[in-house]
Amino acid sequence: MNIKPPKAPIIKEIIWLPPLQSWIKINTDGASTKNSIKASAGGIFRNSEGVFLGCFAKFLWRENALFAELTAAVIAIETTFSKGYFNIWLESYSQLVIQAFSSNKVVPWTLRNR
């Protein structure tokens, strides 16, 4: 029996760039199912040498993708500040997360006061 896996739709090469010396880089992501039944957020912390410093993952229950992406960014910032890291590079591939830092109009009210 010859089993063939499905062909990958798109293969993209992603190159991780380290932050400057004494900075922490945080890569975050959030996701939800189509009908927002399940959502989650996560992130990973690395220093300028690429050394793993920590990570997090959080299940968010019934939320949409925007909420999940923003929650990942908020948790990442809160975590680094609580550990005394103030030079951070937050990387997210969500354009709405990037817009949220310049205008809180896209931020859900449940996250605004965080």
N, CA, C and O atoms as a MOPAC input file, in Angstrom:
PM7 MOZYME 1SCF
protein

 N      0.84300 1    -1.18400 1     0.00000 1
 C      0.00000 1     0.00000 1     0.00000 1
 C      0.88700 1     1.24700 1     0.00000 1
 O      1.77200 1     1.38000 1     0.84600 1
 N      0.65500 1     2.14400 1    -0.93400 1
 C      1.43500 1     3.36600 1    -1.07400 1
 C      0.59900 1     4.54900 1    -0.59700 1
 O     -0.36300 1     4.94100 1    -1.25700 1
 N      0.96600 1     5.11500 1     0.54700 1
 C      0.23100 1     6.25800 1     1.10900 1
 C      1.02800 1     7.52600 1     0.83300 1
 O      2.21100 1     7.61800 1     1.15900 1
 N      0.35600 1     8.50100 1     0.22500 1
 C      1.00400 1     9.77900 1    -0.07800 1
 C      0.33000 1    10.88800 1     0.73400 1
 O     -0.89300 1    11.02400 1     0.72100 1
 N      1.14400 1    11.67700 1     1.44100 1
 C      0.54900 1    12.80800 1     2.16900 1
 C      0.08100 1    13.87500 1     1.18800 1
 O      0.58000 1    13.93800 1     0.06500 1
 N     -0.87500 1    14.71900 1     1.59500 1
 C     -1.33100 1    15.78200 1     0.69300 1
 C     -0.20000 1    16.77700 1     0.43200 1
 O      0.67700 1    16.97900 1     1.27100 1
 N     -0.24300 1    17.38200 1    -0.73200 1
 C      0.76100 1    18.37800 1    -1.10500 1
 C      0.55600 1    19.65300 1    -0.29000 1
 O     -0.57200 1    20.12100 1    -0.12900 1
 N      1.64500 1    20.20800 1     0.21800 1
 C      1.57100 1    21.45000 1     0.99300 1
 C      1.10100 1    22.58000 1     0.07400 1
 O      1.61300 1    22.72800 1    -1.03500 1
 N      0.11600 1    23.38700 1     0.53600 1
 C     -0.39600 1    24.45700 1    -0.32500 1
 C      0.65000 1    25.52200 1    -0.63600 1
 O      0.78900 1    25.93800 1    -1.78600 1
 N      1.38900 1    25.96500 1     0.38500 1
 C      2.41800 1    26.99400 1     0.19600 1
 C      3.55200 1    26.70100 1     1.18000 1
 O      3.30400 1    26.41000 1     2.35000 1
 N      4.75400 1    26.77700 1     0.71700 1
 C      5.91200 1    26.63100 1     1.59500 1
 C      6.64200 1    27.96300 1     1.58800 1
 O      7.06500 1    28.44700 1     0.53900 1
 N      6.78800 1    28.56000 1     2.79200 1
 C      7.46100 1    29.84800 1     2.92600 1
 C      8.66900 1    29.68800 1     3.83300 1
 O      8.58800 1    29.06000 1     4.88900 1
 N      9.76900 1    30.25200 1     3.41900 1
 C     10.94800 1    30.25400 1     4.26800 1
 C     10.86700 1    31.46200 1     5.19200 1
 O     10.68400 1    32.59100 1     4.73600 1
 N     11.00100 1    31.22200 1     6.47900 1
 C     10.96700 1    32.28500 1     7.47500 1
 C     12.33000 1    32.31800 1     8.15900 1
 O     12.82400 1    31.29200 1     8.62500 1
 N     12.92200 1    33.48400 1     8.21400 1
 C     14.22400 1    33.62900 1     8.85100 1
 C     14.04900 1    34.43400 1    10.13200 1
 O     13.55800 1    35.56300 1    10.11000 1
 N     14.45700 1    33.83800 1    11.24400 1
 C     14.36500 1    34.51100 1    12.53100 1
 C     15.57500 1    35.42600 1    12.69300 1
 O     16.71600 1    34.98400 1    12.56100 1
 N     15.32500 1    36.69100 1    12.97600 1
 C     16.40200 1    37.65000 1    13.20300 1
 C     16.52000 1    37.92100 1    14.69600 1
 O     15.51100 1    38.18300 1    15.35100 1
 N     17.72000 1    37.86500 1    15.24500 1
 C     17.88000 1    38.11700 1    16.68000 1
 C     17.75000 1    39.60300 1    16.99400 1
 O     17.98100 1    40.44700 1    16.12900 1
 N     17.37900 1    39.92000 1    18.23500 1
 C     17.32000 1    41.32900 1    18.63300 1
 C     18.72300 1    41.86000 1    18.93300 1
 O     19.69900 1    41.11100 1    18.92100 1
 N     18.80200 1    43.14000 1    19.19800 1
 C     20.07300 1    43.76000 1    19.58700 1
 C     20.53800 1    43.21100 1    20.93500 1
 O     19.75700 1    42.64000 1    21.69600 1
 N     21.81800 1    43.39700 1    21.20500 1
 C     22.38900 1    42.98200 1    22.49000 1
 C     21.59500 1    43.60900 1    23.63100 1
 O     21.26200 1    44.79200 1    23.56200 1
 N     21.28900 1    42.86500 1    24.65400 1
 C     20.53200 1    43.25000 1    25.85700 1
 C     19.02800 1    43.45600 1    25.59200 1
 O     18.31600 1    43.98400 1    26.44600 1
 N     18.55800 1    43.04700 1    24.43400 1
 C     17.12700 1    43.10700 1    24.13600 1
 C     16.54300 1    41.69800 1    24.17500 1
 O     17.26400 1    40.71000 1    24.03700 1
 N     15.23600 1    41.62000 1    24.36300 1
 C     14.50300 1    40.35500 1    24.34100 1
 C     13.55200 1    40.40500 1    23.15600 1
 O     12.82900 1    41.38300 1    22.97000 1
 N     13.55600 1    39.34500 1    22.35800 1
 C     12.60800 1    39.27100 1    21.24400 1
 C     11.50200 1    38.30100 1    21.61600 1
 O     11.75500 1    37.20400 1    22.11500 1
 N     10.27200 1    38.72300 1    21.36500 1
 C      9.10400 1    37.90000 1    21.66000 1
 C      8.33400 1    37.68300 1    20.36300 1
 O      7.90300 1    38.63900 1    19.71800 1
 N      8.16900 1    36.43600 1    19.99600 1
 C      7.33300 1    36.08300 1    18.85300 1
 C      6.01200 1    35.57600 1    19.41300 1
 O      5.98800 1    34.63300 1    20.20400 1
 N      4.90900 1    36.20400 1    19.00000 1
 C      3.59200 1    35.82100 1    19.51100 1
 C      2.67400 1    35.39100 1    18.37500 1
 O      2.88600 1    35.71900 1    17.20800 1
 N      1.65200 1    34.64900 1    18.76500 1
 C      0.63200 1    34.23700 1    17.80800 1
 C     -0.64900 1    33.92500 1    18.56800 1
 O     -0.61900 1    33.52100 1    19.73000 1
 N     -1.74500 1    34.11600 1    17.90400 1
 C     -3.04600 1    33.76300 1    18.44300 1
 C     -3.86400 1    33.12000 1    17.34800 1
 O     -3.63900 1    33.38000 1    16.16600 1
 N     -4.80400 1    32.29000 1    17.72600 1
 C     -5.62100 1    31.60400 1    16.72400 1
 C     -6.97500 1    31.25100 1    17.31400 1
 O     -7.13000 1    31.12500 1    18.52800 1
 N     -7.94300 1    31.09600 1    16.43500 1
 C     -9.26100 1    30.61300 1    16.86300 1
 C     -9.84700 1    29.76800 1    15.74300 1
 O     -9.41600 1    29.83800 1    14.59200 1
 N    -10.83900 1    28.96900 1    16.11000 1
 C    -11.52900 1    28.17000 1    15.10300 1
 C    -12.44300 1    29.07600 1    14.29000 1
 O    -12.68000 1    30.22200 1    14.67000 1
 N    -12.95700 1    28.56800 1    13.17600 1
 C    -13.81200 1    29.37900 1    12.29000 1
 C    -14.98500 1    30.01100 1    13.02500 1
 O    -15.29100 1    31.18400 1    12.81200 1
 N    -15.63400 1    29.25700 1    13.87600 1
 C    -16.81600 1    29.78400 1    14.56000 1
 C    -16.50100 1    30.25300 1    15.98700 1
 O    -17.40300 1    30.36500 1    16.81700 1
 N    -15.22900 1    30.52600 1    16.26800 1
 C    -14.77200 1    31.07800 1    17.55600 1
 C    -15.17300 1    30.23800 1    18.75900 1
 O    -15.41900 1    30.77800 1    19.83800 1
 N    -15.24000 1    28.93700 1    18.58800 1
 C    -15.54800 1    28.07000 1    19.73200 1
 C    -14.33000 1    27.90500 1    20.62300 1
 O    -14.45100 1    27.86400 1    21.84700 1
 N    -13.15100 1    27.81100 1    20.00800 1
 C    -11.91400 1    27.64900 1    20.76600 1
 C    -10.88200 1    28.64200 1    20.24100 1
 O    -10.75900 1    28.85700 1    19.03600 1
 N    -10.14900 1    29.23800 1    21.17000 1
 C     -9.08400 1    30.16700 1    20.79400 1
 C     -7.90700 1    29.96800 1    21.73600 1
 O     -8.06900 1    29.46300 1    22.84700 1
 N     -6.72500 1    30.36600 1    21.28900 1
 C     -5.54600 1    30.26200 1    22.13200 1
 C     -4.53600 1    31.33600 1    21.73300 1
 O     -4.60000 1    31.91200 1    20.64700 1
 N     -3.60900 1    31.57900 1    22.64800 1
 C     -2.56600 1    32.57400 1    22.42800 1
 C     -1.26300 1    32.01800 1    22.97300 1
 O     -1.25700 1    31.25900 1    23.94200 1
 N     -0.15300 1    32.40300 1    22.34000 1
 C      1.12900 1    31.91300 1    22.81300 1
 C      2.26600 1    32.81700 1    22.40100 1
 O      2.10900 1    33.70000 1    21.55800 1
 N      3.41000 1    32.58400 1    23.00700 1
 C      4.58600 1    33.36600 1    22.67500 1
 C      5.85400 1    32.69700 1    23.16100 1
 O      5.82000 1    31.82800 1    24.03200 1
 N      6.96300 1    33.10600 1    22.59400 1
 C      8.28200 1    32.57800 1    22.97500 1
 C      9.24600 1    33.74800 1    23.12400 1
 O      9.20900 1    34.70200 1    22.34800 1
 N     10.11200 1    33.65900 1    24.13700 1
 C     11.06500 1    34.71100 1    24.46300 1
 C     12.48500 1    34.20700 1    24.20500 1
 O     12.85300 1    33.11300 1    24.63100 1
 N     13.28600 1    35.02900 1    23.49300 1
 C     14.68800 1    34.68200 1    23.22400 1
 C     15.54800 1    35.93500 1    23.35200 1
 O     15.08700 1    37.05400 1    23.12800 1
 N     16.81000 1    35.71600 1    23.71800 1
 C     17.72000 1    36.85100 1    23.83200 1
 C     18.47500 1    37.07800 1    22.52500 1
 O     18.16700 1    36.44800 1    21.51300 1
 N     19.45900 1    37.97100 1    22.54300 1
 C     20.17300 1    38.33700 1    21.31500 1
 C     21.01900 1    37.20300 1    20.74400 1
 O     21.43000 1    37.26500 1    19.58500 1
 N     21.28100 1    36.18100 1    21.53100 1
 C     22.02800 1    35.01900 1    21.05000 1
 C     21.09600 1    33.88700 1    20.62800 1
 O     21.55200 1    32.80900 1    20.24600 1
 N     19.79700 1    34.13500 1    20.69800 1
 C     18.82200 1    33.11700 1    20.32600 1
 C     18.52700 1    32.12500 1    21.43100 1
 O     17.85700 1    31.11900 1    21.19900 1
 N     19.01800 1    32.39700 1    22.63300 1
 C     18.81500 1    31.49100 1    23.75900 1
 C     17.36700 1    31.58900 1    24.23900 1
 O     16.83800 1    32.68000 1    24.45500 1
 N     16.75100 1    30.43700 1    24.39900 1
 C     15.37300 1    30.34800 1    24.88400 1
 C     15.29800 1    30.84300 1    26.32100 1
 O     16.03100 1    30.35900 1    27.18300 1
 N     14.41200 1    31.81000 1    26.58500 1
 C     14.24500 1    32.36300 1    27.92600 1
 C     12.92100 1    31.96300 1    28.56300 1
 O     12.76700 1    32.04100 1    29.78200 1
 N     11.98000 1    31.54400 1    27.75500 1
 C     10.68400 1    31.15100 1    28.28300 1
 C      9.62400 1    31.19100 1    27.20500 1
 O      9.86900 1    31.62400 1    26.07900 1
 N      8.44300 1    30.73000 1    27.57400 1
 C      7.33000 1    30.73800 1    26.63400 1
 C      6.02500 1    30.68500 1    27.41600 1
 O      6.03000 1    30.48600 1    28.63100 1
 N      4.92800 1    30.86000 1    26.72900 1
 C      3.61500 1    30.73300 1    27.34900 1
 C      2.61600 1    30.26300 1    26.30400 1
 O      2.79800 1    30.46400 1    25.10400 1
 N      1.57200 1    29.64200 1    26.78700 1
 C      0.43600 1    29.24700 1    25.95000 1
 C     -0.80500 1    29.35400 1    26.81500 1
 O     -0.80200 1    28.92200 1    27.96800 1
 N     -1.85400 1    29.92000 1    26.27000 1
 C     -3.08200 1    30.13300 1    27.05100 1
 C     -4.29700 1    29.78300 1    26.20400 1
 O     -4.44100 1    30.24400 1    25.07200 1
 N     -5.15900 1    28.96500 1    26.77300 1
 C     -6.43200 1    28.63700 1    26.13600 1
 C     -7.42200 1    29.73600 1    26.50400 1
 O     -7.50900 1    30.11800 1    27.67100 1
 N     -8.17100 1    30.25200 1    25.52400 1
 C     -9.01300 1    31.43100 1    25.74700 1
 C    -10.51900 1    31.16500 1    25.64400 1
 O    -11.31200 1    32.10400 1    25.72400 1
 N    -10.91300 1    29.94100 1    25.47300 1
 C    -12.32800 1    29.60000 1    25.31200 1
 C    -12.90700 1    30.24000 1    24.06300 1
 O    -12.29700 1    30.16900 1    22.99600 1
 N    -14.06400 1    30.85700 1    24.17300 1
 C    -14.81900 1    31.36900 1    23.02000 1
 C    -14.42600 1    32.79700 1    22.69000 1
 O    -15.02400 1    33.75100 1    23.18600 1
 N    -13.42300 1    32.93000 1    21.85500 1
 C    -12.96400 1    34.24700 1    21.42600 1
 C    -12.60800 1    34.19500 1    19.94800 1
 O    -12.42300 1    33.12000 1    19.37800 1
 N    -12.51300 1    35.37100 1    19.33700 1
 C    -12.15400 1    35.41500 1    17.92000 1
 C    -10.64000 1    35.55100 1    17.74700 1
 O     -9.91000 1    35.69600 1    18.72800 1
 N    -10.17900 1    35.50400 1    16.51300 1
 C     -8.74400 1    35.53400 1    16.22000 1
 C     -8.09400 1    36.85000 1    16.65300 1
 O     -6.96800 1    36.84000 1    17.15000 1
 N     -8.77500 1    37.97200 1    16.47400 1
 C     -8.22400 1    39.26100 1    16.89000 1
 C     -7.98100 1    39.27300 1    18.39200 1
 O     -6.91500 1    39.68400 1    18.84900 1
 N     -8.96100 1    38.82600 1    19.15300 1
 C     -8.81300 1    38.77600 1    20.61000 1
 C     -7.62200 1    37.89700 1    20.98100 1
 O     -6.83700 1    38.26000 1    21.85700 1
 N     -7.48000 1    36.75400 1    20.32800 1
 C     -6.37900 1    35.83100 1    20.61600 1
 C     -5.02800 1    36.47000 1    20.30100 1
 O     -4.09400 1    36.35900 1    21.09400 1
 N     -4.91600 1    37.13300 1    19.15800 1
 C     -3.66400 1    37.79200 1    18.76600 1
 C     -3.30300 1    38.90400 1    19.75700 1
 O     -2.15400 1    39.01200 1    20.18500 1
 N     -4.28600 1    39.72400 1    20.11500 1
 C     -4.03200 1    40.81600 1    21.05700 1
 C     -3.69100 1    40.29300 1    22.44100 1
 O     -2.82000 1    40.84500 1    23.11300 1
 N     -4.36100 1    39.24300 1    22.87100 1
 C     -4.06900 1    38.64700 1    24.17600 1
 C     -2.63400 1    38.14800 1    24.23100 1
 O     -1.95400 1    38.32600 1    25.24100 1
 N     -2.17000 1    37.53000 1    23.16000 1
 C     -0.77900 1    37.06200 1    23.11000 1
 C      0.18600 1    38.23100 1    23.29300 1
 O      1.15500 1    38.12100 1    24.04400 1
 N     -0.06900 1    39.34500 1    22.61400 1
 C      0.79900 1    40.52300 1    22.73300 1
 C      0.75600 1    41.09900 1    24.14400 1
 O      1.79500 1    41.46000 1    24.69700 1
 N     -0.42500 1    41.18700 1    24.72500 1
 C     -0.57500 1    41.75000 1    26.07300 1
 C      0.13300 1    40.87300 1    27.10100 1
 O      0.85500 1    41.38600 1    27.95500 1
 N     -0.06200 1    39.56700 1    27.03000 1
 C      0.60100 1    38.65400 1    27.96700 1
 C      2.12100 1    38.76400 1    27.82200 1
 O      2.84300 1    38.76300 1    28.81900 1
 N      2.59800 1    38.85600 1    26.60100 1
 C      4.04100 1    38.96500 1    26.35900 1
 C      4.60800 1    40.22800 1    27.00600 1
 O      5.65000 1    40.17500 1    27.66100 1
 N      3.94100 1    41.34100 1    26.83000 1
 C      4.41300 1    42.60200 1    27.40100 1
 C      4.34600 1    42.55100 1    28.92200 1
 O      5.29600 1    42.95100 1    29.59500 1
 N      3.23900 1    42.06500 1    29.47100 1
 C      3.10800 1    41.95600 1    30.92900 1
 C      4.19200 1    41.05300 1    31.51700 1
 O      4.76200 1    41.36000 1    32.56400 1
 N      4.47100 1    39.95400 1    30.85000 1
 C      5.47600 1    38.99700 1    31.34200 1
 C      6.86700 1    39.61100 1    31.35100 1
 O      7.59000 1    39.48900 1    32.33900 1
 N      7.24800 1    40.26600 1    30.26600 1
 C      8.59300 1    40.84200 1    30.21200 1
 C      8.76400 1    41.96200 1    31.23500 1
 O      9.80900 1    42.06000 1    31.87800 1
 N      7.75800 1    42.79300 1    31.38600 1
 C      7.86200 1    43.87800 1    32.35900 1
 C      7.93000 1    43.33300 1    33.77800 1
 O      8.66500 1    43.87200 1    34.60500 1
 N      7.17400 1    42.26700 1    34.08000 1
 C      7.20300 1    41.69300 1    35.43000 1
 C      8.55700 1    41.06700 1    35.74700 1
 O      8.92100 1    40.93500 1    36.91500 1
 N      9.30000 1    40.68400 1    34.72000 1
 C     10.63400 1    40.09900 1    34.90800 1
 C     11.74200 1    41.14600 1    34.82000 1
 O     12.92200 1    40.81300 1    34.92700 1
 N     11.36400 1    42.40700 1    34.62500 1
 C     12.34300 1    43.48500 1    34.58700 1
 C     13.00100 1    43.71600 1    33.24200 1
 O     14.02200 1    44.39900 1    33.16700 1
 N     12.43700 1    43.16000 1    32.17700 1
 C     12.96200 1    43.40000 1    30.83200 1
 C     12.18700 1    44.56400 1    30.21400 1
 O     10.96600 1    44.50000 1    30.07100 1
 N     12.89900 1    45.61300 1    29.85300 1
 C     12.22900 1    46.78500 1    29.29400 1
 C     12.62100 1    47.04900 1    27.84200 1
 O     11.98500 1    47.86100 1    27.16900 1
 N     13.65300 1    46.38000 1    27.35700 1
 C     14.04600 1    46.48400 1    25.95800 1
 C     13.50500 1    45.25300 1    25.24400 1
 O     14.14500 1    44.20200 1    25.21600 1
 N     12.31200 1    45.40200 1    24.66800 1
 C     11.69000 1    44.24400 1    24.03300 1
 C     11.36100 1    44.52500 1    22.57600 1
 O     11.06700 1    45.65900 1    22.19700 1
 N     11.41400 1    43.49100 1    21.78100 1
 C     11.02100 1    43.52500 1    20.37700 1
 C      9.88900 1    42.52900 1    20.26300 1
 O     10.10600 1    41.31900 1    20.32700 1
 N      8.69300 1    43.03200 1    20.09500 1
 C      7.50400 1    42.19800 1    19.96900 1
 C      7.22300 1    41.98800 1    18.48800 1
 O      7.04100 1    42.95300 1    17.74600 1
 N      7.18900 1    40.73200 1    18.05800 1
 C      6.93800 1    40.43800 1    16.65400 1
 C      5.62800 1    39.67400 1    16.52100 1
 O      5.42500 1    38.64200 1    17.15900 1
 N      4.74300 1    40.20200 1    15.68000 1
 C      3.45000 1    39.58100 1    15.39100 1
 C      3.19000 1    39.73900 1    13.90400 1
 O      3.53600 1    40.76100 1    13.31000 1
 N      2.58400 1    38.73400 1    13.30900 1
 C      2.25800 1    38.81600 1    11.88600 1
 C      0.83900 1    39.32700 1    11.65100 1
 O      0.36200 1    39.34200 1    10.51600 1
 N      0.16800 1    39.74200 1    12.71600 1
 C     -1.18300 1    40.27000 1    12.60700 1
 C     -1.13600 1    41.78200 1    12.40700 1
 O     -0.65100 1    42.51100 1    13.27300 1
 N     -1.63600 1    42.24900 1    11.27700 1
 C     -1.68700 1    43.69000 1    11.01500 1
 C     -2.59600 1    44.40400 1    12.01300 1
 O     -2.33800 1    45.55600 1    12.36400 1
 N     -3.65200 1    43.74100 1    12.47400 1
 C     -4.55100 1    44.37100 1    13.44300 1
 C     -3.87600 1    44.58500 1    14.79200 1
 O     -4.16800 1    45.56900 1    15.47000 1
 N     -2.99000 1    43.69700 1    15.19200 1
 C     -2.24300 1    43.89000 1    16.43500 1
 C     -1.34000 1    45.10400 1    16.30000 1
 O     -1.24500 1    45.91700 1    17.22000 1
 N     -0.68700 1    45.23000 1    15.17200 1
 C      0.18800 1    46.38100 1    14.93400 1
 C     -0.62900 1    47.67600 1    14.95000 1
 O     -0.18100 1    48.67300 1    15.51600 1
 N     -1.81400 1    47.67800 1    14.34000 1
 C     -2.69300 1    48.85600 1    14.34700 1
 C     -3.18500 1    49.17500 1    15.75100 1
 O     -3.36900 1    50.34300 1    16.09400 1
 N     -3.39900 1    48.15500 1    16.55800 1
 C     -3.91800 1    48.35800 1    17.91200 1
 C     -2.96500 1    49.18500 1    18.76300 1
 O     -3.40400 1    49.87900 1    19.68000 1
 N     -1.66700 1    49.12500 1    18.47600 1
 C     -0.70700 1    49.90000 1    19.25100 1
 C     -0.69200 1    51.36900 1    18.85300 1
 O     -0.11800 1    52.19500 1    19.56300 1
 N     -1.30900 1    51.70100 1    17.74000 1
 C     -1.39300 1    53.10800 1    17.35600 1
 C     -2.80100 1    53.66800 1    17.52300 1
 O     -2.98000 1    54.88600 1    17.55700 1
 N     -3.79800 1    52.79700 1    17.62600 1
 C     -5.17400 1    53.23500 1    17.82500 1
 C     -5.94100 1    52.13500 1    18.55000 1
 O     -6.05500 1    51.01400 1    18.05500 1
 N     -6.46300 1    52.46500 1    19.72300 1
 C     -7.15400 1    51.43300 1    20.49500 1
 C     -8.57800 1    51.16000 1    20.00300 1
 O     -9.31800 1    50.43100 1    20.66200 1
 N     -8.97300 1    51.72400 1    18.87100 1
 C    -10.33200 1    51.51800 1    18.34500 1
 C    -10.58200 1    50.06900 1    17.93900 1
 O    -11.72600 1    49.61600 1    17.94500 1
 N     -9.52000 1    49.33400 1    17.58400 1
 C     -9.70600 1    47.93400 1    17.20200 1
 C     -9.58000 1    46.98900 1    18.39500 1
 O     -9.83200 1    45.79100 1    18.26600 1
 N     -9.19000 1    47.52000 1    19.55600 1
 C     -8.99200 1    46.68700 1    20.74800 1
 C    -10.34500 1    46.41500 1    21.42400 1
 O    -11.07100 1    47.35800 1    21.73800 1
 N    -10.69100 1    45.14500 1    21.65200 1
 C    -11.93800 1    44.82500 1    22.35800 1
 C    -11.92100 1    45.44900 1    23.75600 1
 O    -10.87000 1    45.51200 1    24.39500 1
 N    -13.06800 1    45.90300 1    24.22700 1
 C    -13.14000 1    46.60800 1    25.50700 1
 C    -12.62800 1    45.74700 1    26.65600 1
 O    -12.12600 1    46.28600 1    27.64200 1
 N    -12.74200 1    44.42900 1    26.55600 1
 C    -12.27900 1    43.55300 1    27.64700 1
 C    -10.76500 1    43.54900 1    27.77900 1
 O    -10.24600 1    43.10700 1    28.80400 1
 N    -10.04000 1    44.02600 1    26.77600 1
 C     -8.57800 1    44.10200 1    26.84200 1
 C     -8.05600 1    45.51200 1    27.02900 1
 O     -6.88100 1    45.68100 1    27.35600 1
 N     -8.86900 1    46.51900 1    26.83700 1
 C     -8.39100 1    47.90700 1    26.86100 1
 C     -7.75800 1    48.31500 1    28.17800 1
 O     -6.74800 1    49.01900 1    28.17300 1
 N     -8.31700 1    47.89700 1    29.30800 1
 C     -7.77000 1    48.34600 1    30.58400 1
 C     -6.53000 1    47.56500 1    31.00100 1
 O     -5.89900 1    47.91300 1    31.99900 1
 N     -6.16300 1    46.51900 1    30.26400 1
 C     -4.92000 1    45.79200 1    30.56800 1
 C     -3.77400 1    46.57500 1    29.97600 1
 O     -2.61900 1    46.16600 1    30.09800 1

